[in-house]
Amino acid sequence: MSLRLRLALWCAALCALVLLVVGTLAYAVHSRGQYDDLDRILITSAGHAVAEATVMDEPPHLAQSSGGFAVVLRLYGPDAALREDTPNGELAPQIDPQAVLAAPAGPAYDRLAPLAPLTPPEQPSGSAFGTVTSGGERWRAFVLPLRSSDGTLSGYVEAVSPLGRLDAGIATFRMMLFSLGALGLAVALLAGLIVAGQALHPVTHMVATARAITASRDLSRRIPEPRQQDELGTLATTFNTMLASIEQAYRAQQRFVADASHELRAPLTAIQGNLELLRRRPELPSEERIEALDEAARETDRLTRLVADLLALARADAGISIRRDAVDLDAVVLDTFQTGRTLAKGRVLQLDPFEPVRACGDEDRLRQLVLILLDNAVKYTPPSGTVTVGLRQAGDRAEIRVCDTGVGIAPDDLPHVFERFYRADPARGRDPGGTGLGLPIAQWIVAQHEGTIDIASAPGQGTQVVVHLPALPS
């Protein structure tokens, strides 16, 4: 079942419920009001007859000639014998007043009418209503005892009226309500289909666009956003934002695969060339043979580091978490600083400031972070330059700072230094042994430790990298 049809059916069901409630209440109010009005007419007619009969000195009799429109009045003696009735009395069936008083009938309306919050007619004490069927038509009777001045029973006054016309009118009204309700329900269902179709038209367009994107794999396409910024407009905007994010990730993945392939091909080509040289020229002098083997070994080492870095980034993308232990950052920085001295090659390495700081994290990853930053600083600093490593606690944060006096980074390249395999200005050409993945890995390590990493640099003025990590109380 389509969403459009479900919405239309829900709309029709709601309208049916409203029509049922409103129609039932309208029928109850109208039906009960009509029957109660008839009962009031019977009570009034009988009351007038009793009042006129009791004010006369002679024996009681009906002083009026008629009980009014469609009302028959009868006067019975104490023995329930008919004494007198109005000229239209032959129209009504004979109804025993004592039987009515002995077994009063309930209201003349059906079971739905009591739902109406109306006040029933007030009956005189000792009176009763009766309902009989004669000749296929219902009749309503009201009996009121007639008492003399000393309180003895002197007879009965009975008011009778036919219910046929009223019953027919109520039945017609009931059928009219049912017909109008059915017609309204059909109109509501049709209108619901039309409105739901119009409301869901943007969704249909979104589905068509999504299918077209899937078929063409063109992530640059976007869904036209509606003019109204309603829920569907928000959905379209969110969908376009998601498409832009997917496109960006897809382009980044393509670029990453291309760069990784290029980086992997270079050492493999070098290794293959040297092995081919050794295979084709077995008489190669030992010096050249050793040089070829050394170059192949260097490229193998580079390939190993590249694969390890790619594996680290793959784990980062997979959301693999790190260990959480208490770590002495000063010991980590000092150990890495000692390792960096073997890479200095004439560059001056300084440790300033240096304070004892503890943090919660993975000691191996933190050591890798400092080593990446130190290796980059040494790599892009001239032999006569200086590299300074600092560690201090600033409030509840541990600050690791690595500064160099190297070539610096151009302003256009600075926003991209954390991109994988990003190739900056030739002035910062990679060291042949580098992988181009150090800073992305460093950024991931910092993010895993809920910290921040910032780089400030300018061409010819060196580079400063500042890492802030949550510190443990000392």
Backbone torsions as a table, in degrees:
resi	resn	phi	psi	omega
1	MET	NA	129.3	-177.8
2	SER	-72.4	158.6	178.0
3	LEU	-63.7	-36.6	178.7
4	ARG	-60.0	-45.8	-179.4
5	LEU	-67.5	-39.2	178.6
6	ARG	-62.5	-43.3	177.8
7	LEU	-62.3	-41.4	179.6
8	ALA	-64.6	-40.4	179.3
9	LEU	-67.5	-38.6	176.4
10	TRP	-63.0	-42.0	178.3
11	CYS	-62.8	-43.4	179.5
12	ALA	-65.5	-39.4	178.9
13	ALA	-64.0	-41.1	177.8
14	LEU	-64.2	-44.2	178.2
15	CYS	-63.7	-38.3	178.5
16	ALA	-63.2	-40.9	178.1
17	LEU	-63.5	-45.0	179.2
18	VAL	-63.0	-45.3	179.4
19	LEU	-62.8	-38.5	-179.9
20	LEU	-63.9	-45.6	-178.7
21	VAL	-66.5	-49.7	-178.1
22	VAL	-64.7	-44.6	-179.3
23	GLY	-63.8	-41.7	179.2
24	THR	-63.3	-44.8	178.9
25	LEU	-65.4	-41.1	178.6
26	ALA	-62.7	-42.7	178.9
27	TYR	-65.2	-41.6	-178.6
28	ALA	-64.0	-45.2	-179.2
29	VAL	-63.7	-47.4	-178.0
30	HIS	-65.9	-46.2	-176.6
31	SER	-64.8	-49.1	-178.0
32	ARG	-65.3	-38.5	179.0
33	GLY	-60.7	-41.2	-179.9
34	GLN	-66.2	-46.2	-178.9
35	TYR	-70.1	-36.8	177.1
36	ASP	-65.6	-37.4	177.6
37	ASP	-62.7	-39.8	178.9
38	LEU	-64.7	-41.9	178.3
39	ASP	-62.9	-37.5	178.5
40	ARG	-64.8	-39.0	178.0
41	ILE	-62.6	-41.4	179.7
42	LEU	-66.1	-42.3	178.8
43	ILE	-62.6	-42.6	-179.2
44	THR	-66.2	-44.0	-179.1
45	SER	-63.8	-44.6	179.8
46	ALA	-66.9	-39.1	179.1
47	GLY	-62.4	-43.0	177.3
48	HIS	-62.8	-40.9	-179.4
49	ALA	-64.5	-41.5	179.0
50	VAL	-64.4	-43.3	-178.8
51	ALA	-62.5	-40.1	-179.1
52	GLU	-73.7	-31.7	-178.3
53	ALA	-73.9	-30.9	-175.2
54	THR	-84.6	-13.8	-178.9
55	VAL	-88.1	-4.9	-177.6
56	MET	-93.7	150.2	-179.5
57	ASP	-78.0	-32.5	-179.1
58	GLU	-75.8	172.5	179.1
59	PRO	-55.5	150.9	-176.6
60	PRO	-60.2	140.4	172.3
61	HIS	-157.3	167.2	-178.5
62	LEU	-78.7	113.0	-179.2
63	ALA	-77.8	-26.0	-177.9
64	GLN	-91.0	152.9	-178.4
65	SER	-83.3	-20.6	-177.2
66	SER	-151.1	149.6	176.6
67	GLY	-86.7	11.8	-179.3
68	GLY	99.2	-178.1	-175.4
69	PHE	-61.2	121.4	175.6
70	ALA	59.4	25.4	177.6
71	VAL	-122.4	126.3	177.1
72	VAL	-104.3	130.0	178.0
73	LEU	-110.8	136.0	178.8
74	ARG	-132.5	146.8	177.0
75	LEU	-116.9	123.7	179.7
76	TYR	-113.7	151.9	175.2
77	GLY	-80.1	179.8	179.3
78	PRO	-61.5	-25.6	179.6
79	ASP	-89.9	12.0	179.2
80	ALA	68.2	21.2	175.8
81	ALA	-87.7	136.4	-178.4
82	LEU	-68.9	124.8	178.2
83	ARG	-103.6	-38.9	-173.3
84	GLU	-159.8	148.2	171.4
85	ASP	-145.5	167.1	-179.1
86	THR	-72.7	162.1	-176.3
87	PRO	-55.9	-25.3	-179.4
88	ASN	-93.3	18.0	-175.9
89	GLY	-64.4	-28.9	-178.3
90	GLU	-67.8	-13.4	-179.8
91	LEU	-75.2	-24.1	-173.8
92	ALA	-102.9	149.0	176.5
93	PRO	-72.1	158.6	177.7
94	GLN	-76.6	128.2	-177.9
95	ILE	-127.4	124.7	-177.9
96	ASP	-72.1	117.5	-178.6
97	PRO	-64.7	-35.8	-179.9
98	GLN	-66.9	-35.7	177.6
99	ALA	-64.9	-37.8	178.2
100	VAL	-64.6	-44.8	179.9
101	LEU	-66.8	-32.3	-179.3
102	ALA	-74.7	-34.0	-178.6
103	ALA	-135.7	78.7	-178.9
104	PRO	-62.4	146.1	177.3
105	ALA	-92.4	155.4	177.1
106	GLY	-78.4	-168.5	179.5
107	PRO	-60.1	155.3	-178.7
108	ALA	-82.6	-14.8	-177.5
109	TYR	-82.5	171.0	-176.6
110	ASP	-84.6	-169.9	-171.8
111	ARG	-75.1	-19.0	-179.9
112	LEU	-80.7	-26.9	-175.6
113	ALA	-60.3	-34.8	179.9
114	PRO	-62.6	-12.2	177.7
115	LEU	-67.3	-20.6	-179.5
116	ALA	-75.3	130.5	-179.4
117	PRO	-80.9	66.4	-179.1
118	LEU	-112.6	155.9	178.9
119	THR	-88.6	125.3	-179.1
120	PRO	-68.8	158.7	178.5
121	PRO	-65.6	145.9	-177.5
122	GLU	-85.0	121.5	-178.6
123	GLN	-95.1	142.0	172.8
124	PRO	-65.4	155.3	-178.7
125	SER	-64.7	135.6	177.4
126	GLY	86.1	-5.8	-179.2
127	SER	-87.3	169.6	-180.0
128	ALA	-159.3	155.1	176.6
129	PHE	-106.5	150.2	174.5
130	GLY	-138.5	151.5	178.9
131	THR	-131.8	124.0	-179.9
132	VAL	-129.2	162.3	178.3
133	THR	-119.0	128.7	-179.4
134	SER	-144.1	128.1	178.9
135	GLY	62.6	33.7	179.8
136	GLY	74.6	10.3	-178.7
137	GLU	-129.0	141.1	177.6
138	ARG	-84.5	147.0	177.6
139	TRP	-128.2	142.6	179.0
140	ARG	-109.7	129.2	-178.1
141	ALA	-124.3	143.1	175.6
142	PHE	-127.7	126.2	-177.1
143	VAL	-114.6	130.8	179.8
144	LEU	-128.7	118.1	-179.9
145	PRO	-62.7	147.2	179.4
146	LEU	-112.5	119.7	-176.0
147	ARG	-117.9	147.8	178.7
148	SER	-80.4	-179.5	-176.3
149	SER	-65.7	-25.9	178.8
150	ASP	-89.6	5.0	175.1
151	GLY	91.4	-0.4	179.4
152	THR	-80.0	150.7	-179.6
153	LEU	-71.7	123.7	-178.3
154	SER	-114.6	-0.6	179.0
155	GLY	152.9	-168.3	-179.0
156	TYR	-137.6	142.9	170.7
157	VAL	-109.9	130.4	-177.3
158	GLU	-123.6	129.7	175.2
159	ALA	-113.6	126.6	-175.3
160	VAL	-125.9	139.3	178.6
161	SER	-144.3	143.3	179.9
162	PRO	-74.6	147.0	177.2
163	LEU	-106.6	-1.3	-174.8
164	GLY	-58.9	-50.4	-178.8
165	ARG	-64.1	-40.3	179.9
166	LEU	-67.4	-41.9	177.7
167	ASP	-60.7	-41.5	179.6
168	ALA	-65.2	-41.7	178.7
169	GLY	-63.8	-41.5	178.6
170	ILE	-66.2	-39.9	178.3
171	ALA	-63.1	-41.2	177.1
172	THR	-63.4	-42.5	178.9
173	PHE	-62.8	-40.5	178.7
174	ARG	-63.4	-43.9	178.7
175	MET	-66.3	-36.0	178.8
176	MET	-65.3	-41.8	177.4
177	LEU	-62.7	-42.4	179.8
178	PHE	-63.1	-43.6	-178.9
179	SER	-65.2	-45.4	178.9
180	LEU	-64.7	-36.6	177.5
181	GLY	-64.4	-43.2	178.3
182	ALA	-63.9	-41.4	178.0
183	LEU	-64.3	-43.1	178.8
184	GLY	-63.6	-37.0	178.4
185	LEU	-65.9	-41.5	177.8
186	ALA	-64.2	-42.4	178.0
187	VAL	-63.6	-40.5	179.4
188	ALA	-63.7	-41.1	178.9
189	LEU	-64.7	-44.0	178.8
190	LEU	-65.3	-44.4	178.5
191	ALA	-64.0	-37.2	177.9
192	GLY	-62.9	-40.5	177.2
193	LEU	-62.8	-42.4	-178.9
194	ILE	-67.8	-47.9	-178.5
195	VAL	-64.9	-42.9	179.1
196	ALA	-62.8	-39.0	177.7
197	GLY	-63.0	-43.0	178.2
198	GLN	-66.5	-41.4	-178.6
199	ALA	-67.7	-35.0	-177.4
200	LEU	-91.7	4.5	178.7
201	HIS	-59.4	-43.3	175.8
202	PRO	-60.5	-34.9	178.8
203	VAL	-66.6	-40.6	176.4
204	THR	-60.6	-39.6	178.4
205	HIS	-66.8	-37.6	177.0
206	MET	-62.8	-43.5	179.6
207	VAL	-62.6	-43.0	179.1
208	ALA	-63.0	-41.8	179.1
209	THR	-66.0	-42.1	179.1
210	ALA	-62.6	-40.3	177.2
211	ARG	-65.6	-38.9	178.3
212	ALA	-64.9	-39.5	177.9
213	ILE	-65.1	-41.2	179.2
214	THR	-63.4	-40.7	-178.4
215	ALA	-71.4	-39.8	-176.0
216	SER	-93.1	-16.1	-176.3
217	ARG	57.5	31.1	178.1
218	ASP	-98.5	95.5	-177.1
219	LEU	-77.9	-1.1	178.8
220	SER	-82.9	-11.4	179.8
221	ARG	-74.0	151.6	-179.3
222	ARG	-135.4	159.1	178.3
223	ILE	-87.0	130.5	175.0
224	PRO	-61.6	126.3	-177.2
225	GLU	-84.6	135.8	179.0
226	PRO	-62.5	158.7	178.2
227	ARG	-69.4	-37.7	179.9
228	GLN	-80.2	128.6	178.0
229	GLN	-88.7	63.0	176.3
230	ASP	-96.8	-160.1	-178.4
231	GLU	-61.6	-40.3	179.5
232	LEU	-69.7	-35.3	175.0
233	GLY	-63.9	-41.5	176.5
234	THR	-63.5	-39.5	177.3
235	LEU	-61.8	-43.9	179.1
236	ALA	-63.3	-43.0	178.4
237	THR	-62.7	-43.8	178.7
238	THR	-63.6	-39.4	179.1
239	PHE	-64.3	-42.6	178.1
240	ASN	-65.6	-38.8	176.5
241	THR	-63.1	-39.8	177.5
242	MET	-64.7	-40.9	177.7
243	LEU	-62.2	-41.0	178.6
244	ALA	-63.5	-40.6	179.0
245	SER	-66.2	-41.9	178.4
246	ILE	-65.0	-41.7	178.8
247	GLU	-61.9	-43.8	179.0
248	GLN	-61.9	-43.9	178.9
249	ALA	-65.6	-37.4	179.6
250	TYR	-66.5	-43.5	177.8
251	ARG	-64.1	-40.7	179.0
252	ALA	-64.0	-38.1	179.0
253	GLN	-66.6	-42.8	177.4
254	GLN	-60.7	-44.5	179.6
255	ARG	-64.1	-39.5	-179.6
256	PHE	-66.0	-43.7	179.0
257	VAL	-63.1	-42.1	179.3
258	ALA	-64.3	-44.8	179.9
259	ASP	-65.9	-41.8	179.0
260	ALA	-63.3	-40.5	177.8
261	SER	-61.9	-41.7	179.3
262	HIS	-64.4	-45.3	-178.7
263	GLU	-66.2	-34.6	179.0
264	LEU	-75.2	-31.0	-177.1
265	ARG	-70.4	-34.8	-176.8
266	ALA	-61.3	-53.4	178.8
267	PRO	-66.9	-34.2	178.4
268	LEU	-65.4	-38.8	178.1
269	THR	-64.4	-42.6	179.2
270	ALA	-63.7	-43.6	179.4
271	ILE	-64.2	-44.5	-179.6
272	GLN	-62.8	-39.8	-179.9
273	GLY	-64.4	-43.2	-180.0
274	ASN	-68.0	-39.9	177.8
275	LEU	-66.6	-38.5	177.4
276	GLU	-64.2	-39.2	177.8
277	LEU	-62.0	-45.1	179.8
278	LEU	-67.2	-32.9	-179.7
279	ARG	-71.8	-40.6	-176.0
280	ARG	-81.0	-24.2	-176.4
281	ARG	-124.8	76.7	178.7
282	PRO	-65.5	-20.9	179.9
283	GLU	-85.9	11.0	-177.8
284	LEU	-58.8	136.7	179.0
285	PRO	-57.5	152.0	-175.5
286	SER	-62.0	-34.3	179.4
287	GLU	-63.7	-45.5	179.3
288	GLU	-69.0	-35.4	177.9
289	ARG	-62.8	-45.2	179.1
290	ILE	-64.3	-38.4	179.1
291	GLU	-64.2	-40.9	178.9
292	ALA	-65.5	-42.1	178.4
293	LEU	-66.0	-38.7	178.3
294	ASP	-63.8	-41.4	179.3
295	GLU	-65.1	-40.6	177.5
296	ALA	-63.8	-38.9	178.9
297	ALA	-65.5	-40.5	178.7
298	ARG	-63.6	-43.4	179.5
299	GLU	-67.1	-33.0	175.9
300	THR	-64.4	-43.8	177.3
301	ASP	-60.6	-43.2	179.5
302	ARG	-63.2	-41.0	179.2
303	LEU	-64.5	-38.3	178.2
304	THR	-63.3	-45.0	178.7
305	ARG	-64.6	-39.0	179.6
306	LEU	-63.5	-44.9	179.0
307	VAL	-64.3	-39.5	178.7
308	ALA	-63.8	-41.0	177.8
309	ASP	-66.3	-40.9	177.6
310	LEU	-62.7	-38.9	177.7
311	LEU	-64.8	-40.1	178.2
312	ALA	-62.7	-42.2	178.9
313	LEU	-69.3	-35.2	177.3
314	ALA	-64.1	-40.1	176.4
315	ARG	-65.3	-37.1	177.9
316	ALA	-64.0	-44.0	179.1
317	ASP	-66.0	-28.2	179.5
318	ALA	-79.4	-5.8	177.2
319	GLY	79.5	21.8	178.9
320	ILE	-69.7	127.2	-176.8
321	SER	-83.7	165.1	-179.6
322	ILE	-102.0	171.0	176.6
323	ARG	-73.6	159.1	178.5
324	ARG	-128.7	96.6	178.4
325	ASP	-130.8	160.1	173.4
326	ALA	-72.1	125.9	-174.7
327	VAL	-124.9	135.3	172.3
328	ASP	-84.7	101.5	-177.6
329	LEU	-63.9	-33.2	180.0
330	ASP	-62.9	-37.8	177.6
331	ALA	-67.8	-39.5	178.8
332	VAL	-63.6	-47.3	-178.6
333	VAL	-64.8	-41.5	-179.5
334	LEU	-65.0	-43.8	179.2
335	ASP	-62.6	-43.1	179.1
336	THR	-67.7	-36.7	177.6
337	PHE	-61.7	-39.8	177.7
338	GLN	-65.1	-39.2	177.2
339	THR	-65.6	-37.9	-179.7
340	GLY	-64.9	-23.6	179.4
341	ARG	-63.8	-30.2	178.5
342	THR	-72.8	-16.6	178.8
343	LEU	-98.9	-5.0	-171.5
344	ALA	-63.7	-45.3	179.6
345	LYS	51.0	54.4	175.6
346	GLY	95.7	-14.2	178.5
347	ARG	-78.5	150.6	-177.7
348	VAL	-89.3	123.6	177.3
349	LEU	-107.7	128.7	-179.2
350	GLN	-123.3	151.2	176.7
351	LEU	-122.0	97.8	-174.3
352	ASP	-161.8	125.9	-7.8
353	PRO	-78.5	172.8	-179.6
354	PHE	-146.1	107.8	-177.4
355	GLU	-125.2	151.2	176.0
356	PRO	-71.6	123.4	-178.0
357	VAL	-138.7	140.5	176.5
358	ARG	-117.4	144.4	179.4
359	ALA	-141.7	167.1	178.5
360	CYS	-107.4	120.6	-179.1
361	GLY	174.9	-159.4	-178.8
362	ASP	-100.8	115.0	-175.3
363	GLU	-62.9	-40.4	-179.6
364	ASP	-65.2	-41.8	179.6
365	ARG	-68.2	-37.8	178.1
366	LEU	-66.2	-37.3	176.0
367	ARG	-65.0	-40.3	177.2
368	GLN	-62.8	-38.5	178.6
369	LEU	-60.7	-51.5	-178.7
370	VAL	-64.1	-38.1	-179.5
371	LEU	-65.8	-39.0	177.6
372	ILE	-61.4	-47.1	-178.6
373	LEU	-65.5	-40.3	179.9
374	LEU	-68.4	-40.9	179.5
375	ASP	-63.6	-41.8	177.6
376	ASN	-63.9	-42.9	-179.8
377	ALA	-61.5	-43.8	179.1
378	VAL	-67.1	-39.6	-175.1
379	LYS	-62.8	-36.6	-174.4
380	TYR	-107.1	21.3	176.5
381	THR	-114.5	130.8	179.2
382	PRO	-59.4	159.0	-178.6
383	PRO	-55.6	-27.7	179.8
384	SER	-90.7	4.5	-175.9
385	GLY	-84.9	-178.4	-176.2
386	THR	-129.0	138.9	175.4
387	VAL	-122.0	126.6	-177.7
388	THR	-118.6	129.8	177.1
389	VAL	-113.7	130.3	-178.8
390	GLY	-131.1	148.8	176.9
391	LEU	-141.6	126.3	177.7
392	ARG	-153.5	165.7	178.1
393	GLN	-106.7	124.1	179.1
394	ALA	-116.6	93.9	-176.7
395	GLY	69.7	-123.4	178.8
396	ASP	-98.1	18.4	-179.0
397	ARG	-122.2	143.4	172.3
398	ALA	-96.3	132.1	-176.0
399	GLU	-114.5	121.0	173.6
400	ILE	-109.8	124.3	-175.1
401	ARG	-125.9	128.7	176.9
402	VAL	-125.4	116.9	-177.8
403	CYS	-121.2	146.0	175.7
404	ASP	-139.0	166.4	177.7
405	THR	-111.3	38.3	-175.5
406	GLY	-83.5	-155.7	-172.0
407	VAL	-74.8	-20.0	179.9
408	GLY	80.7	179.4	-177.4
409	ILE	-126.5	136.9	179.1
410	ALA	-68.0	148.1	-179.6
411	PRO	-57.4	-34.3	-179.7
412	ASP	-70.2	-27.0	-178.5
413	ASP	-90.1	-20.4	-173.4
414	LEU	-59.9	-40.7	-179.9
415	PRO	-67.8	-11.6	-173.1
416	HIS	-110.2	6.3	-172.8
417	VAL	-66.7	-20.6	-179.9
418	PHE	-92.9	3.5	176.2
419	GLU	-80.2	144.8	-176.9
420	ARG	-71.7	129.8	178.7
421	PHE	62.5	21.1	178.8
422	TYR	-67.1	132.2	-178.9
423	ARG	-103.0	112.1	-177.3
424	ALA	-83.8	-163.6	-180.0
425	ASP	-59.6	143.7	179.9
426	PRO	-54.7	-23.7	179.2
427	ALA	-63.1	-24.6	175.8
428	ARG	-108.7	41.1	-179.6
429	GLY	-57.0	142.6	-175.2
430	ARG	-66.9	148.4	169.6
431	ASP	-68.9	138.0	-177.1
432	PRO	-54.0	-26.1	-178.8
433	GLY	-87.5	-3.6	-178.2
434	GLY	-79.1	164.2	179.3
435	THR	-113.0	-15.2	-177.8
436	GLY	76.6	12.1	-178.2
437	LEU	-119.0	5.2	-175.0
438	GLY	-63.2	-52.6	-177.7
439	LEU	-66.9	-38.5	173.0
440	PRO	-59.0	-38.8	177.6
441	ILE	-67.0	-41.3	178.0
442	ALA	-60.7	-41.9	178.4
443	GLN	-62.6	-40.3	179.0
444	TRP	-65.0	-42.4	179.6
445	ILE	-61.6	-43.8	179.8
446	VAL	-63.5	-42.9	179.7
447	ALA	-63.5	-38.2	178.4
448	GLN	-64.7	-28.3	178.2
449	HIS	-93.2	11.9	177.0
450	GLU	59.6	40.9	179.5
451	GLY	-117.5	-170.1	178.9
452	THR	-132.7	152.7	176.3
453	ILE	-133.9	130.9	-178.2
454	ASP	-130.1	144.2	178.9
455	ILE	-125.3	129.1	174.2
456	ALA	-122.7	129.8	-176.5
457	SER	-159.1	159.0	175.1
458	ALA	-150.5	145.5	-178.9
459	PRO	-56.7	128.1	178.1
460	GLY	78.7	-1.5	-177.6
461	GLN	-118.8	10.8	176.8
462	GLY	83.0	-177.1	-176.0
463	THR	-135.5	144.2	177.3
464	GLN	-129.0	123.4	178.5
465	VAL	-113.7	127.4	-178.4
466	VAL	-122.7	125.5	178.7
467	VAL	-115.5	130.5	175.8
468	HIS	-116.2	127.3	180.0
469	LEU	-127.5	150.3	175.3
470	PRO	-63.0	131.7	-178.5
471	ALA	-104.8	150.9	175.8
472	LEU	-86.8	150.1	177.5
473	PRO	-58.7	137.9	-178.8
474	SER	-80.9	NA	NA
